[in-house]
Amino acid sequence: MIPRVKGTDDILPPESARWRALLRGFDDLAARYGYDLAVMPVLESTELFSRGVGAGTDVVEKQMYTFEDQGGRSVTLRPEFTAGIVRAYLESGGTGVMKLAAAGPQFRYEQPQKGRRRQFYQVDLECVGDPDSRADVEIIEMSHRLLTELGVPGVTLQLNSIGDAADRSQYRDLLRDYLRGVAGELSPDSRRRIDDNPLRVLDSKADAALVAAAPVPLDHLGPETAAHFAAVRAGLEEAGIAYEIAPRLVRGLDYYNRTVFEFYSTAFEAAQSALGGGGRYDPLAELVGSRVPVAGVGVALGCDRIVAAMPEPAPPRLDLFVAVATPVRSGAAGAWVRSLRASGHRVDWTGGDRSLKAQFKAADRSGAAVVAIVGDEWDAGQVRLKRLATGEEAAVDIEEVGAWLNR
């Protein structure tokens, strides 16, 4: 027996029903807001992430799956979506606003635990080319709506602004001065980052108590970035989305500026418990080779974590399971199954060559909401329907079954 690789998961029924609900809900939401599908390569040039995500980040320094291919090129299994999407935007011509939705696996060499896997899955929304605060609000609103529509309980939003490059230049000097004063008590990683990447220290869980008294970016915003953040807050309030200001929230990647945010749920607790997050990344395009700045804002939500926070039970996998009382009616039942599927219903059956008892056991295992029995009533144009959750039964005209299922 060859086991699965450490830090990866097999996603099988019944858990996969919640995954399907998440992915379908995400796809529907993206379509409602005008976000088109982006299908991105899993394999990218290593330089894309070292330049885009940041050479001094944990992702690049410690977590990437990087190797040399047979042509001698350094390539990396993607650890996140955004850098690749901005690369694709630029490579496709890089003009106008592009609103994209993507879903799929990412890879990071983590110490496997709850909510931290070496192969993990994300749904991702990106609005590239729009500098307006309305784009920030829309991305946050879509994330909040998805979690709400999936029934995730106790959702909270943490929000911050880390300003622009000019704001952070003066702020970094203040932060470095503070961190040098407590350097002897900081973790080795944080001490190493005081000079080259001090904002990453604010993100250090190991040093949370020490950085609690550090100056925060929100107190050092310039007029333009302060106005942008005020507009984001006003937009969220207009949309009825509650938020908490988290002044030390900086996110773990170097390309962020201005708005940053994370979502949490009372139903998911782990060492890293955010269901997802994102923010504005106006510097990223130039980091990966654009000659001109390109605004952008996006979010990545962790499928594994959302599924863990979704309520039980999972929605029925099937609308209907067709059981055949006598094998002689199998041909007619099969044609009916095909017509129901063609009309958009989720239907399964075993073909009618097993006992009715065995077919009902198969229906239970299938997760179907309703069983239809093709029996003697068929000759009168009817089938008997039974809701498995309630035991409700009724003889229904065959042409009315679709409407009955939609009640």
GULO-300640 format. One record per residue (C-alpha): x, y, z. Coordinates in steps of 0.1 Angstrom, whole numbers, plus 5000, padded with zeros to 4 digits. Each point is the difference from the previous one (the first is absolute). Last residue first. Layout:
<recs>
[rec [X Y Z]];
...
</recs>
This chain:
<recs>
[rec [4591 5226 4960]];
[rec [5025 4994 4973]];
[rec [4998 4962 5002]];
[rec [4962 5001 4995]];
[rec [5004 5022 4970]];
[rec [5024 4975 4984]];
[rec [4977 4971 5009]];
[rec [4970 5015 4983]];
[rec [5004 4983 4966]];
[rec [5002 4966 5018]];
[rec [4967 5006 5018]];
[rec [5007 4997 5037]];
[rec [4990 4974 5026]];
[rec [5011 5014 5034]];
[rec [5023 4992 5029]];
[rec [5014 5021 5029]];
[rec [5026 4981 5019]];
[rec [5015 5032 5013]];
[rec [5037 4999 4990]];
[rec [4996 4973 4974]];
[rec [4973 5018 4980]];
[rec [4980 4972 4983]];
[rec [4986 5001 4964]];
[rec [4977 4974 4985]];
[rec [4999 5001 4962]];
[rec [4971 5009 4977]];
[rec [4989 4996 4964]];
[rec [4974 4973 5006]];
[rec [5023 4973 4987]];
[rec [5027 5014 5023]];
[rec [4978 4995 5031]];
[rec [5010 4963 5000]];
[rec [5036 5009 5009]];
[rec [5026 5027 4993]];
[rec [5008 5011 5036]];
[rec [5014 5036 5002]];
[rec [5023 5006 5030]];
[rec [5005 5036 5012]];
[rec [5028 5020 5017]];
[rec [5028 4979 4986]];
[rec [5031 4995 5022]];
[rec [5012 4971 4978]];
[rec [5005 4977 5030]];
[rec [4963 5001 5008]];
[rec [4990 4994 4964]];
[rec [5024 4970 4998]];
[rec [4982 4986 5031]];
[rec [4967 5006 4982]];
[rec [5013 4982 4969]];
[rec [5010 4970 5022]];
[rec [4964 4998 5014]];
[rec [4985 5003 4965]];
[rec [5021 4970 4990]];
[rec [5027 5006 4973]];
[rec [4997 5001 4962]];
[rec [4982 5033 5000]];
[rec [5028 5020 4983]];
[rec [5017 5013 5032]];
[rec [4986 5035 5000]];
[rec [5011 5036 5000]];
[rec [4985 5035 4995]];
[rec [5011 5036 5004]];
[rec [4973 5019 4981]];
[rec [5009 5024 4971]];
[rec [4974 4991 4974]];
[rec [5024 4976 4982]];
[rec [5005 4982 5033]];
[rec [4962 4994 5003]];
[rec [4998 4988 4964]];
[rec [5029 4975 5005]];
[rec [4983 4987 5031]];
[rec [4968 4995 4981]];
[rec [5017 4980 4973]];
[rec [5016 4978 5027]];
[rec [4966 4995 5017]];
[rec [4984 4989 4967]];
[rec [5028 4975 4994]];
[rec [5000 4988 5036]];
[rec [4962 4993 5000]];
[rec [5004 4962 4996]];
[rec [5024 5000 5029]];
[rec [4972 5005 5025]];
[rec [4999 5025 5029]];
[rec [5025 5025 4984]];
[rec [5016 5025 5023]];
[rec [5007 5035 4987]];
[rec [5021 5022 5023]];
[rec [4991 5037 4999]];
[rec [5013 5035 5007]];
[rec [5035 4987 5006]];
[rec [5029 5011 5022]];
[rec [4977 5012 5027]];
[rec [5014 5031 5018]];
[rec [5027 4992 5026]];
[rec [4987 4996 5035]];
[rec [5017 5017 5017]];
[rec [5012 5036 4999]];
[rec [5030 5014 4981]];
[rec [5030 5008 5022]];
[rec [5021 4970 4988]];
[rec [4990 5006 4964]];
[rec [5012 5037 5004]];
[rec [5033 4988 5013]];
[rec [5007 4976 4972]];
[rec [4988 5024 4974]];
[rec [5024 5028 5012]];
[rec [4989 5034 4986]];
[rec [5022 5021 4979]];
[rec [4992 5037 4995]];
[rec [5007 5027 4975]];
[rec [5010 5036 4992]];
[rec [5019 5014 4970]];
[rec [5015 5032 4986]];
[rec [5025 4998 4972]];
[rec [5031 5021 5001]];
[rec [5019 5005 4967]];
[rec [5031 4982 4987]];
[rec [4986 4966 5011]];
[rec [5027 4975 5011]];
[rec [4989 4979 5029]];
[rec [5005 5026 5027]];
[rec [4984 5026 4977]];
[rec [4968 4980 5000]];
[rec [5000 4994 5037]];
[rec [5002 5036 5013]];
[rec [4962 5006 4999]];
[rec [4993 4970 5022]];
[rec [4967 5007 5019]];
[rec [4987 4975 5025]];
[rec [4997 4964 5008]];
[rec [4985 4975 5025]];
[rec [4990 4965 5007]];
[rec [4982 4978 5025]];
[rec [5025 5014 5026]];
[rec [5007 4974 5027]];
[rec [5038 4994 4998]];
[rec [5007 4981 5032]];
[rec [4965 4987 4997]];
[rec [4964 5009 5008]];
[rec [4971 4998 4976]];
[rec [4963 5003 5009]];
[rec [5004 5035 5016]];
[rec [5010 5012 4965]];
[rec [5027 5023 4987]];
[rec [5005 5022 4970]];
[rec [5032 5020 4992]];
[rec [5007 5035 4987]];
[rec [5026 5023 4984]];
[rec [4993 5034 4984]];
[rec [5030 5023 4991]];
[rec [5029 4980 4986]];
[rec [5007 4963 4996]];
[rec [5028 4986 4978]];
[rec [5023 4988 5028]];
[rec [4979 4970 5012]];
[rec [4991 4989 5035]];
[rec [4970 5022 5008]];
[rec [5004 5033 5019]];
[rec [4975 4999 5028]];
[rec [5014 5020 5029]];
[rec [4973 5027 5000]];
[rec [4971 4974 5000]];
[rec [4969 5022 4995]];
[rec [4969 4978 5004]];
[rec [4974 4996 4973]];
[rec [4962 4999 4995]];
[rec [4987 4998 4965]];
[rec [4967 5019 4995]];
[rec [5009 5010 4964]];
[rec [5000 5037 5009]];
[rec [5023 4991 5029]];
[rec [5023 4982 4976]];
[rec [5001 5029 4977]];
[rec [5007 5025 5027]];
[rec [5029 4979 5012]];
[rec [5014 4998 4965]];
[rec [4996 5037 4996]];
[rec [5018 5007 5033]];
[rec [5028 4978 4988]];
[rec [5004 5019 4968]];
[rec [4999 5033 5018]];
[rec [5028 4989 5023]];
[rec [5020 4988 4970]];
[rec [4997 5034 4984]];
[rec [5007 5020 5032]];
[rec [5031 4980 5010]];
[rec [4996 4971 5025]];
[rec [5021 4998 5031]];
[rec [4977 4990 5028]];
[rec [4986 4971 4979]];
[rec [5035 4986 4996]];
[rec [5004 4991 5037]];
[rec [5026 5010 5026]];
[rec [5011 4971 5022]];
[rec [4983 4993 5033]];
[rec [4984 4967 4991]];
[rec [5032 4991 4981]];
[rec [5015 4984 5031]];
[rec [4970 4979 5009]];
[rec [4995 4988 4964]];
[rec [5036 4989 4996]];
[rec [4995 4963 4993]];
[rec [4969 5008 4979]];
[rec [5021 5021 4977]];
[rec [4979 5022 4976]];
[rec [5013 5032 5016]];
[rec [5035 4987 4994]];
[rec [4993 4998 4962]];
[rec [4998 5038 5001]];
[rec [5037 5001 5008]];
[rec [5012 4987 4967]];
[rec [5037 5006 4993]];
[rec [5013 5015 5033]];
[rec [4978 4985 5026]];
[rec [4996 4967 4981]];
[rec [5028 4980 5016]];
[rec [4988 5009 5035]];
[rec [4965 4988 4990]];
[rec [5013 4966 4988]];
[rec [5022 4995 5031]];
[rec [4970 5007 5023]];
[rec [4999 5034 5018]];
[rec [5011 5006 5036]];
[rec [5035 5014 4992]];
[rec [4986 5021 4972]];
[rec [4977 5020 5024]];
[rec [5016 5035 4994]];
[rec [5009 4990 4964]];
[rec [4963 4993 4994]];
[rec [4989 5035 5010]];
[rec [5027 5017 4979]];
[rec [4991 4977 4971]];
[rec [4963 5009 5003]];
[rec [5007 5037 4999]];
[rec [5022 4997 4970]];
[rec [4975 4977 4983]];
[rec [4973 5027 5005]];
[rec [5019 5026 4981]];
[rec [5004 4978 4969]];
[rec [4965 4984 5006]];
[rec [4981 5031 4990]];
[rec [5020 5005 4968]];
[rec [4995 4963 4991]];
[rec [4963 5002 5005]];
[rec [4979 4994 5031]];
[rec [4997 4969 5022]];
[rec [4962 5003 5003]];
[rec [4981 4977 5023]];
[rec [4969 4977 5002]];
[rec [4990 4970 5019]];
[rec [4967 4984 4989]];
[rec [4979 4976 5022]];
[rec [4979 4970 4991]];
[rec [4982 4984 5029]];
[rec [4985 4971 4980]];
[rec [5008 4988 4964]];
[rec [4966 4995 4984]];
[rec [5013 4997 4964]];
[rec [4981 5031 4991]];
[rec [5017 5020 5028]];
[rec [5035 4988 4990]];
[rec [4994 5009 4964]];
[rec [4984 5034 5009]];
[rec [5030 5010 5022]];
[rec [5024 4991 4972]];
[rec [4979 5019 4974]];
[rec [4998 5031 5023]];
[rec [5038 5000 5006]];
[rec [5007 4999 4963]];
[rec [4973 5027 4993]];
[rec [5013 5023 5027]];
[rec [5036 4999 4987]];
[rec [4987 5007 4964]];
[rec [4979 5029 5013]];
[rec [5033 5015 5014]];
[rec [5010 5008 4965]];
[rec [5033 4989 4985]];
[rec [4986 4976 4974]];
[rec [5024 4982 4977]];
[rec [4998 4964 5014]];
[rec [4969 4989 5020]];
[rec [5010 4966 5014]];
[rec [4978 4973 5017]];
[rec [5014 4967 5013]];
[rec [4987 4967 5012]];
[rec [5027 4980 5017]];
[rec [5012 4965 5006]];
[rec [5028 4986 5020]];
[rec [5029 4977 4992]];
[rec [5026 5002 5028]];
[rec [4972 5004 5025]];
[rec [4994 5025 5028]];
[rec [4964 5003 5012]];
[rec [5004 4972 5026]];
[rec [5036 4989 5000]];
[rec [5028 4993 4975]];
[rec [5033 5018 5005]];
[rec [4999 5020 4968]];
[rec [5018 4996 4967]];
[rec [4976 5020 4979]];
[rec [4980 4990 4970]];
[rec [4968 5015 4985]];
[rec [4970 4981 4986]];
[rec [4971 5014 4980]];
[rec [4975 5028 4995]];
[rec [5000 5032 4979]];
[rec [4978 5030 4995]];
[rec [5010 5030 4979]];
[rec [4990 5037 4995]];
[rec [5022 5017 4974]];
[rec [5000 5038 4998]];
[rec [5017 5016 4970]];
[rec [5032 4991 4984]];
[rec [5027 4974 5008]];
[rec [5007 4984 4966]];
[rec [4995 4963 5007]];
[rec [5034 4997 5016]];
[rec [4992 5028 5025]];
[rec [4967 4984 5011]];
[rec [5017 4965 5001]];
[rec [5028 5014 5022]];
[rec [4974 5016 5023]];
[rec [4982 4967 5002]];
[rec [5032 4982 5008]];
[rec [5009 5024 5028]];
[rec [4965 4997 5015]];
[rec [4995 4962 5001]];
[rec [5021 4987 5029]];
[rec [5027 4974 5008]];
[rec [5003 4990 4963]];
[rec [5022 4970 4994]];
[rec [5033 5016 4992]];
[rec [5024 5000 4971]];
[rec [5038 5006 4996]];
[rec [5010 4993 4964]];
[rec [5027 4975 4992]];
[rec [4981 4985 4970]];
[rec [4992 4969 5019]];
[rec [4983 5020 5027]];
[rec [5017 5014 5030]];
[rec [4980 4999 5032]];
[rec [4980 5022 5024]];
[rec [4972 4989 5023]];
[rec [4997 5032 5020]];
[rec [4998 5002 5038]];
[rec [5031 5013 5016]];
[rec [5015 5032 4985]];
[rec [4973 5007 4974]];
[rec [4969 4994 5021]];
[rec [5017 5013 5032]];
[rec [5006 5033 4983]];
[rec [5033 5017 4994]];
[rec [5002 4992 4963]];
[rec [4966 5017 4994]];
[rec [4967 4989 4985]];
[rec [5007 5016 4967]];
[rec [5038 4997 4996]];
[rec [5005 4966 5015]];
[rec [4966 4989 4988]];
[rec [5004 5008 4963]];
[rec [5037 4990 5002]];
[rec [4991 4964 5007]];
[rec [4984 4998 4965]];
[rec [4965 4985 5003]];
[rec [4984 4965 5002]];
[rec [4964 4997 5011]];
[rec [4990 5019 4969]];
[rec [4968 5021 5003]];
[rec [4964 4995 4990]];
[rec [4983 5034 5002]];
[rec [4962 5002 5000]];
[rec [4983 5033 4995]];
[rec [4988 5023 5029]];
[rec [4968 5018 4991]];
[rec [4985 5003 5035]];
[rec [4973 4973 4995]];
[rec [5025 4978 4981]];
[rec [5024 5000 5030]];
[rec [4972 4992 5024]];
[rec [4989 4970 4979]];
[rec [5036 4986 4997]];
[rec [5005 5005 5038]];
[rec [4967 4983 5009]];
[rec [5008 4971 4977]];
[rec [5035 4996 5015]];
[rec [4987 5002 5036]];
[rec [4971 4976 4994]];
[rec [5023 4976 4983]];
[rec [5024 5002 5029]];
[rec [4971 4993 5024]];
[rec [4991 4969 4980]];
[rec [5037 4989 5001]];
[rec [4996 4993 5037]];
[rec [4976 4971 4993]];
[rec [5017 4990 4978]];
[rec [5037 5003 4992]];
[rec [5028 5026 5004]];
[rec [5033 4982 5002]];
[rec [5024 5023 5018]];
[rec [5036 5012 4998]];
[rec [5024 5009 5028]];
[rec [5019 4967 4999]];
[rec [4998 4983 4966]];
[rec [4972 4975 4996]];
[rec [5008 4964 5011]];
[rec [5013 4972 4976]];
[rec [4985 4967 5011]];
</recs>
